[in-house]
């Protein structure tokens, strides 16, 4: 049938099963929004307070479901306001399609009003991007964009349409297509690579398993649990890998890296075999890369061959979808003769008793708040975070039992990310309690999205760990910069409770430990957007810690200082 370009765009979104779009309209994308209006019963549009919020919401939607998140913006500043959200998704391999419109084809290159080369701007931070200047290219380009976003190693794709291709008078033949099913990436899984990994596992007496975000993307929780059982190895994870392995298990040692547990950091430093599943050896994980796991053979399982030997030299690698790789390894390990690891496991468990995560028990603290959220929600909530001390406390003190429970900006470390992501996650999974954990510095950056939650009555619970400073930066200034607190004090007159109420949400202030549980329960009962302002001490710190440039074996806690 003959359809306009805008009609084809909407039909293609429906083809792909898109039920929600986050965005902000403007001049060049008005034709698309006009068509979206006619299909509001099929595709829900969430008007965010800022385009960056739309990108983060699409990202949060994708992380919570594994589906492709979709955001839209107009040309010029609308499109450039998506950039931070696109980069956040790119660094963490999140499937997202960003749709922008540009000035008409005849106006490109003339510095027209709100003209920007958004494809050029986003080229380094997208998996792929497209400029569509002809109506006949709309459907094949969008179909390809969704396929690229979710196949192999996922990532964001941008599609920019010139305004003339969306004009109502511009028609082209549209034929509906059923999207092809994306198959797991298996073509590079080699028998000899699997056999070498099995050989190392059988010989190892001190193995450790390190799980990253790729395990979440591949949905390999069941295969991973069996792999852990067969190998007998203790398990740690990265920030992005939380929940891929049940954090309540007694052989789970906690996060690895700069703010990882001593048990994980010391264990990986001492192990003779490190099995890495879907992790890219970020500098926040490895510390001094030359001294990382220096006693171990390293086996890396990753979907992206470019990650192998990029940051850390490996002894063996298996390229492919983690779920399929683990399935094949498990089949081989079922019949393998594996060396006894009981002495090593006992040593690791002894370290878990020796080096537990601790915090000050007197007064109101971030870890106490996180523990209360965990207990009251029974560990079933989705937790999104901003970036900083509160993010690390959320990683340390909430036990994630399944994937897609922790939604956080790992690679880019985007302050202002979490609230938009929480709105996206709650929209995608309304049956789940969704909490966004923020510091007061992060909350200020995109707190206008509380108005979005209030407009659509999206019941996200925003917890502000309010220490009146930029907490993580201040921690570094305390430990490494001679307590010179340059521009990190936020002790002003902003009242987050009044601000929440002004935007149409509920506000609750907490100043004592005894008030935390009641505040959380009340927020859950209200079943609407709530801001809980928790006032903690300015000098609370995140421990353990690895100093920049140091080896993870040199992790220190407050007592060590």
N, C-alpha and C positions, 0 to 999 in steps of 0.2 A: 504494500500500500504506500501511497505517496504521503510523506510526513515532512514537516519542517525540521530544521536542524535541532531546535530545542525539544521537539517531540521525540526525535530519535535519541537524544541524550537521556531523556526520562525513561524511554522504553528499554534502553540498554541497561540502565540502573536496575530496572525491574527484572530484566533477564538475569542479572547477577545476584538477585535475591536481596538487594539493598532495601532495608526497611526504615533506616534512619540516616539523615544527612545533617551535619552540623555546619552552620555557615552564617554569612552576613551579606546581604544584597548590595548592589550598586549599579551604576549606569550601564556598564558593558555586559553585565550578566543578567540584566532585567528580563530578557526574553526567556532565559532558562527558568528564572523564578516565576514568571507568569505561567509557564507550563507546569511547574512544580505545584503551583496553587491549585491547578485542576486535578492533580493526583494526590492531594493531601490525605485522602483516605487510604492510600497505598504506601506512600512514603512520608514518614514524619520528618518535619524539618524543625531543628532546634536552633533558634536565633540566639547566639551567644552574645556576650557584651563586647567582645573584641575578637577579631579574627584569630589571634593566637589561641584564645580559648577554644575556638572551633577545631583547630588542628589538634590541640591536646585532647579534646573530647573524642575526636575520631580515633586517636591513638589509644585512649583508654578503652573505648568500645572494642577495638581490635584485640588488645591485650586480654580483656575479660572474656572474649569469646573465641578467639582464633580466626574470626572472619575478617574481611577487609573493611576497615573504617573509611568513611567518606566525608570530606569537608569541601566547602565551596567558598569562593571569594571573588570579588570583582577585581578589575585591573589596578595597576599602580600600587598605592599603599595597602589596598585590601589584599593583594597577592603577596606583597613583601611582609605583611604582618603574619602570614602563614609560615614564614621561613624558619623561625625557631622551632615550631612544632614539627615541621618536616625534618629538620636536622635531628631533632630528638628521636623521631621514629627511625631515621636512617642509622643512627649510632647503635640502636638497640634491635635492629632487624625486625621492625613491626610493619605488617602489611597495611598499607594505606593508599588511597587514591585521592589526590587533591585536584579539584577541578577549578580552573580559573578562566575568566574571559578577558580578552584584550580588545584594543581598539580595532576598528575595521581594517581589512587587509590593505586598503589604499592609504591608510593613515599611518601604517607602521613605518618607523624610521624617521618620522617627522617631528619627534618630540611633542606628540599630541597630548592633550589633557589626559592625565592618569595613564600614560603609556609607560610600560617598563618591560624589558626583556626578561620575564620571569623564568623562562626556560634556561636562559643563560645564567641567571642568578642562582638557580637551584641545581644546576648540572652536577656540582660536586657532592650534593647532599641528597640525591635521589638515586634509586636503582636504575631508573630510566625516566626520561620525560619527552613530551611530544608537543609540537605546535600544529594545530589543525586549522588549515586555511581553505579547505574545500569540503563541502557538505558530504560528498561521497566517502570521505575518510573518517567520518565521525564514528560510525558503528564499529568498523574493524579496529580503530585506534582504541576506543574504550574497552573493547573485548580483550585486546592485547594488554592494555594497562592493568586490568584486573588479574589476568593470567600471570603477568610478570610480578605483580605485587605479592602474590601468594605462592608462587612456585619456587622450588629450590630454597635458597636462603631468602626469606621474605624481606620486604622493604617498601618504602614509599615511592609512588610514581606520580608525576604531575602531568596533567593534560590541560593545555592552554588553547582555548578556542577564540579565533577572531570573531568579533561581534556579528559580522555579515553572514557567517555560516549558520548562525542561530536565528536569523531574521525570519519572521512568520511567513513571508512571501517566497522564501527560498525552499523548494521542496525536492525530496529525493526518495527513491524507492527504498522502503525498509522491509526486511524479511527477518522475522524473529528467529533466533538461534538459541539452542540449549547450550550453556557453557560446558566445555569438556571438563571431565573430572581430572583434578590435578593429582598425578601419581607421585608417590614418594621418590626422591632422587636416589637411585640405586646403581646407575650405570658404571660408577667408578669403584664400587665395592669389590675388592679382589680377594680371592681365596687365600693367596699367600700373605696378604696383610692381616686377615683374620687369624690365620694359623700362627703368625709371628706373635700376635697379641696373646693368643691362648698359651703359647710357649712361655712367654714372660709371666703370665698369671700363674701358671703351674709351678714355675721355678721360684717365684717371689715368696719371701717370708714376712715382708713388711709392706704390703700394698696399701694404697690409699686411693679413694675415688673422689674426684673433684667434678662437680656438676655445674654447668652454666646455663645461660638462657636458651641455648639451642635445644636443650632437653625439654623445655617448656614448649617451644615452637613445634617440636615433633610429636608432642603428646605421648611420650614414651614412659610414663610413670610405671605402668605394669611391668614392662620389660626391664626397666631400671631396677625395680624392687627385686625381681628374680636374679638379675645380674649381681646385685649386692649379696644376695643369699648364696649364690654359687661361689663367688670369689671369697666371701668371708671378710671383706675389707670394710674398714670404717669409711664414713662418707662426710665430706664437707661440700659447701657450695659457694657460689658467688652471689652477689646481691641479685643478679638477674635470674639465677637458677633456683631461687627459694620456692619450695613446694613441690619441685619435681620429685624429690625424695622426702618422705614424711618426716617433718622436723620433730616429731614426738618420739621417734624410735631411739632406742638406747645406744645404737651404734652411730648416730648422727652427732657430729662434733661441732656443728655451727659453721658460721661463715669463715672464709679464708681471706687474708689480706690485711690492709691497713687498719681496719677496725674489726678484724676477725678474732675468733677466740684464740687463746694461747694453745689450746689443745690442737686445733686445726693447723695453726702456723708452725708449731713445733713438730707435729706429726708429719706434715708434708716435708718439712726440712730434714726429717730423719728417715722417711720411708725409702724402700729400695725400688718401688714401682709406683708411679703416679698414673692413674687411668683418668684421662680428661675427656669429659663428654659434653660437647657443645659449649665450650668456653674458649675465649680468644686471648687469654693471658694478658688482661689489662694491667697497666702499671699499678693500679690500686690493689690488684690481687698479688702480683709478683714481688712488689718492692724492688729491690735490686735484682734485676733479671739475671745477671751473671751468677748470682748466688742462690737463685731459686731452685729448690728441689735438687740440689747439687749431688746428693747421694743416690738419686733415683734414675732408673730408666723411665722415660716418659712416653706414653702411648696416647695419641690425640685422635679422638673421633670427632669429625667436623664435616658439615655439608659443603664448606667452602675451602677448597684446596689452598687459596691464597692466605688462609690463616695459619697454615702449617709452617713452622720454622720462621714465622714473621717476628715474633717477640721472644720466643724461647725455643731453643733447639730440642727437637724430639728424637727419640730412638726408633719410633714406629708411628704410623698414622693409618687411619682408615677413613676414606672420603665417602660420605653418603649420609642419608637420613638416619638420625640417631636411633629411631625406633626400629628400623629395618636392620641396622648394624648390630644392635643389642640382641635382636631376635636371633640372628645368625650366630653371634658369639655364644649365646645361651645354649643353642643346640649343640655346639661343639663342647662347651664346658660341662654339659650334662654327663658326658662320657669321659671326661678328662680326669687325670690323677693330679690333684692340686695339693701343694705342700701345706703342711699344718701351719696355721697362723694364730693359734690360740694364745701363744705367749705375747705376740705383738698386740692382739686385740685387748688382752688384759692390761698391757702397758698403757695403751691409749685410754682405756676406761679409767685407769688409775689417774691419768692426767686430767680427765674430765672432773673427777672428784677434787683434785688438787687445784685446778684452775677454773672454778666456776665463774660465770658472769655475775658480777656483784654491782651494787650501787648503794649510795648513802640511804639508810633506812629512815633517818630523821628528816622531817619536812617533805614538801611536795616536790617530786622529781619527774623528769620525762619517763624513765624506765618504769616507775610505779604506775603512771598513767597508762602506758602501753600494756603492762601486765593486767591492769583492771579491765581494759577493753578486751583482752584475750579471754579472761575468765568469764566476763559477762556475756560475751558473744559465743562462748564455747568453742572458740577457734574457727568459727564458720564464716566470719565476715571477709569481705574484700577490703584490703587496706591499700589505699593510694597514699603517696607521700610527696612532699616537696623535696628539697635537697639541703642537707646539713646535718646537724646533730640529731634532730628528731628523726631523720631518715635512718640513721644508724641505729638509734634506739628501737625504731619499728622493726628493723631487720634482726636485731639481737633478741628482743624480748617478746615478740609475738611468734608463736610456733605455727608455721605454715604447713598444713597437712596435705595440700594438693596444689597443683599448678594453677596459675592465673588468679591467685589470691593476693599476691603483692604486685602492685602496679606502681612503678617508680622509674624515674629517669636515671639510668645507670651510666651510660657512656657519655652523654653530653652534660649531665648534671644540671638540669634546667630548673632554676628557681622559678616559681610560678606555674609549674607543670601540673601539680597534683589536683587542684580543685577542678579544672576542666576535665582531667582524666577521670576523676571521681564521677562527674556528671555523665560522661560517656559510659563508664562501667555500670552505673546504676540504671541508665537508660537501656543498656543491653541486657542486664540481669536484674530486673526489678524485684525478684524474690530474695535477693541477697541484701544484708545490711552492708552499707558502704561507708567507710570512714576515710576522710582525708586528714593525714597528720601533717601539720605545718609548723614552722617556726614563725614568729611574728614578722621577720624580715621577708620571708617567702610569701606569706599571706598577703602582705601589702602589694605585691607585684600584680596579682590577678584576682584580688578579692572582689572585684566587680562581678565576677561570675556567680557570687551568691545571689545577685539579682536574677541571673538566668535560672538558677535552681528554684528561686521563689516564683518566678513567672510561670514555670511549668509544674510547680509543686513536685519537684524531684527531691525526695527525702534523703539527701546526703548529710552526713554529720561531719562538720568541719571542726577538728580539734586543733586549737592553736597552742603550741607549747611556747608560751610567751615569757621569754627571759629578758626582754627589752634591749637585746643586743643582737648582732649578727653572730650567733653562737659559735659556729665552727671556725669562722675567721678569727674570732676573739680567742678561741682555744689555741690556734696556731700563734697568735700574737703573744699569748701568755707563755707558751712553751718554747717558741723559737725566735721571738722578736722583742725580748726584754720588756714585756708588758706595755709596749707602746700601742695603745688602742686607737689607731688612726681610723677615724670614720666608721667605727663599728657600734657606737652607742645609739640606741633608738629610744631612749627614755624620754618620750614626749607625751603629748596629751591625747593621743589616739585611743578611743574607747571602742573596742571591738564588739562589745555587747550592744551599745547604741547603734553602731554601724550596721550590725546584723538586722536589728529591728527596723532601721531606716530603709533597708533593702527588701523588707518583707519577710525576713526569716526570724526565728527565735534566737535569743542570746542568753547564755548562761555563763556566769563567772565562777571560777573555782580558785580558791586561795589556800585550801588546806586538804590534806590527804583524805580526811573524813568526808569531804564533799564530792570526791571523784565518782564513786560508784553510783550515787544518787543522780548525779548530773548525766552520766552515760545512760542510765535506765530511763530517765525522764526524756532525754533526746530521742531514744528509740521509741518510746511510747507516743511522742508527739507526731511521728510519721510525717514529718515535713523537714525542710532544710533548717538546720540548727548550727549555730556557732558556739562552741564551748571554749571560753578563754581561760586557759590554765596558767596561772602566774607562778613561775619557778625562779630559782636563783640564777643570777647572771653568770655565775662562774661554775655551774655544773658542766662536767666534761664527759666526753665519750672515751671509755677505755674498754679493752686494751687498745693500744695504738702502736703503729710502726712509723718511726720518723721517716720523712722523705729521704730517699736514697739509701735507706738501711735495708738489710735483709729481713724477711719476715720472721726469721729465727730470733730476731732482736726485739720482738714485740714486748712492750712494757705496759704495766698497769699503774694505777695511782700509788699503790704500795711501793712499787719499784723506785718511784721518784723520791 
